[in-house]
Amino acid sequence: MQITDIEVIPLSYRLPEGCGLGDARGFGYDRETTLIRLDTDAGHIGWGEAFVPGRLARATIESFFADEIVGFDPHDVESLADRFTTDPYHFGRGIAVQSALSAVDIACWDLIGKDLDHPVYRLLGGVEREELRPYASTMYFTEQDRSLAEPIERAVSEGFTAAKIKIGGGTESDVKRVRVAREVLGDDALLMVDMNGNYRPAQAARTANAIAEYDIAWIEEPVPPENESGYQEVKRRVDVPIAAGEAHYGRFAFKRLIDDYGVDIVQPNLARCGGLTEARRIGTIATTENVRICPHVWNSAVGLAAAVQFAASTSEYPHTRNRPEPRLLEFDRSENPLRSELLEDPLDPTGGVLKVPQKPGLGIDVDEVAVERYRDD
């Protein structure tokens, strides 16, 4: 099987005026990402996602990937990372190349699965798995004046038994947001918080200790992603697990997160970290150091599907029959048709269970009419 064509498909969606949402760093209106489509001489089509704006992805793929990929055998996918992170030497470690590599890599795995008639998670070494436990990523900072409880109440009504909320606007505000979330979720639900790197170490520690009574499963990005010493300081001052990784890419960066930052949960984004091949390598590093891995997901439906396949493949180590921690998968609950409308059968997290697609490849059928609707060339 050889790749005969590569198509770069920029996508975007803009929220209505006055409906911006985001985190403690500010509001945003635009959701942008890039799909790639690989065609083959075997008649299979592979889909991947680069979690960068289309202009950047297109320039990168046309400059560094297109000539190499046409004629490439997808079964050789594990050679891609070495090829495109060392050549071009001065650009290969940057986020544009890593995101483009992620898209090509995911699409190649989709093709391999279709060629061999297996879902990707089984090809990655996962045991047969039917479902994951989704957690609602919600309670964003918004321009709209609305009840704090409303997004959490909606998540509960949809059947979610776990949620992650945005904090980072000051300790008083953080405590209020966490208290409301816990009251609505109840005592048995998992509750995580995301500071989006908006704090200095002392600020992060102050909030972490103030919200500890609400049984926080993890604190995400308490300080900026590049602040290695800040992570170390927060770790010394708090007794809550720390998660990070959405702003990192490549196994070398994740090794530093584990070895130097001391995080408890690593969170690779499959459309940015180097794809499924690199995520598997990151998973091996995490398992070796007995660190939990839980992918970050704020992508289109294709990146979400890749994250589902990866999450279903990850090791249970050190657990065997006893599994005290659920296999979690982040599910964004903000308005985003790039997530909700691009598949013929959208992934459904309601009811507290997310079914792992068992069809070949990523297990999805892309609705190309919907793709054209949000195409932004």
Steps between C-alpha positions, in 0.01 A plus 500: 500500500636843402374853556397662172383841622501726805241773549522773764160620625494810726190523721363784710195600697434836664278543801234774484592846627458526874536124545877475538632235735835396634705475814650731759735641234216641291212435262512369145258479208673280244539124489760409239667175404614312191404161360704304253368233268727230360388298196661168408530265205307242707191722505524579873475856633682605816411801717723694738502831685762769560397715794625826345332756272467399138737761356784374716422132443473540122830686469675242718360196322569644155854599599612191688255211456315484170780374275604238756151375577377433146624147427550423871379168643287575811626179660837675537340766721736451794788638292324833451586658835872437462495632144308820561637603839864481386460613139454796465735527797427860599121480464406142579459551873259793465128482563405547133698198385394293802133578438528422128683178587216415740241533224694282255574243769136472612384466140757225437376304802144546374612349168684210665190415703283504190754289309522240780133526606577591863428805717812704570501436874550127438787574260662712773498200731184566697287218634138480386326799654139604457477832683668792672377735770461850351547809711329824407740784431280792595429808715707722269548869562245672276391844386140408567356568842375159608468291811822326603303183563333484156778319303557249780127439537484431126791255525330316784173486306693342212624227732860608558652371823825697460579857402787744458437871555692817426647696789797738530329834560612542862461285810163642607353446153659156476352382828155621396517322164624176654241508780216545250632220279535259790152578634343430161711192418461340841761334717556189286587672170855574387586870491811643331605865463697677227699817575633530142837620625361831625676498837838541658595210729394669825161596352443148368591348835271738687201400287592130503504493878179703523305256277653177632197435725287450186687180405677613183618217274766717335611856435584566136773743391533693827780713350607576140615194303860620474536573873687185609613637836146624562360149461760374743406768754128428471570128549683575824216713636184307415359152551286479186607316181627727221428451130656660191589436139251668264762763411783247459587276210740216432622234741805701604285783638278250680803330652597838648144546629537174689866512603545872569153647551380203703143498364265221605290486180627567147254624239618475138273648235497245218479770231804683632730264692620307192196281440422148613854371447654763725215474751572131536864583574388760753276236655794263535701768681206578729437134579869443570491782758156392632340827389141516379427597138172663396484676160404863469211554257381834363495392139268427212325165477803345328742595778243385753473162328879465505503578874231237562703236318815596687333510842354156436848364424689624806638267763325420827837486680535460795139377529387157392170366632464791740440826309446786745538768230254521209626533142413866440449695177454878484185612319464872435143625558534843339326583173716358222351358178849391394464241774129427482416510127789348303413132548214302357464340844632750759671369810252517788622555859159530662397251764845499657641251246688554176495200267831419332439463123574145389502560125835496315743789533380792709156340487330807354333605176572864416207699362672677212200726437538634855874536450437723199255706705776607739787502254703823517760506221 
